[in-house]
Amino acid sequence: MFEDLDWKSAFKRAAFAAALYLLFVYVMSLAFPDSFGASGNNLTSALVVAVLFFFAYAPLFAFTERRKRRRMAELKAQKKGKPGVRASSGTTARTAAGSDTDGEEAGEGDLRGRRNPNTSRKKAARRRRR
């Protein structure tokens, strides 16, 4: 579960999020000094919250980055046409004869200039006659 996590970039992003929070508190203390006054108590509480944000966001960013990396590798392998890569959706492409291909999904341009194999010509002709 915790393999292939990129902790270095996750810590960088979490530090950026915590710094962004501290910047927000600073700007709000300048804009509204009565409610966001930067006194000693408010400053330490803001730092504590920023540290909590850092430790809460670091695992979240690590798992998100791993998922993004895996999804990009999966899409790249799918575009190359490697067998054994699961399709992004559970559907499979059908040929004009109606049989399934071996798990590969039809690309966008595969049917360009040809009729759609998922429609019935008889149905379309019936609809036109009505």
Residue, then its C-alpha position, 0 to 999 in steps of 0.5 A: m500500500f505504501e510502496d512507490l510513494d514519492w515522499k519528496s515531492a509530497f513534502k514539497r507540496a505540503a510545505f507549499a500548502a502550509a506556507l499558503y495557509l500562513l500567507f493567508v493568515y498574514v494577509m487577513s491579519l493585515a486586512f482585518p487586524d481586530s479579528f485576525g490580529a497577529s498577536g503572540n497567541n494567534l501566531t502560535s496557533a496559526l503555526v500549529v495549524a500550519v504544521l497539522f496541515f503539513f502532516a495531513y496533506a503530505p500523505l494525501f499528496a503522496f497517494t495522489e501523485r502515485r495514482k496520477r503516475r500510474r494512470m499516465a503509465e496505463l494510458k501510455a501503454q494503452k496508446k501503444g497498444k500493449p496487450g494485457v493493459r486494462a481499458s479505462s472503462g469496462t467496455t470492449a470494442r465490437t467489430a462490424a461482425g459483432s464479435d469482441t476484440d481481445g480487450e482493446e478499446a476502439g480509438e476515436g479515429d478507428l471508425r472514421g468514414r465507416r458506418n457505426p457497427n453499434t447501430s442497426r441499419k434496419k432500425a434506421a430505415r424504419r425510422r426514416r419511413r415513418 
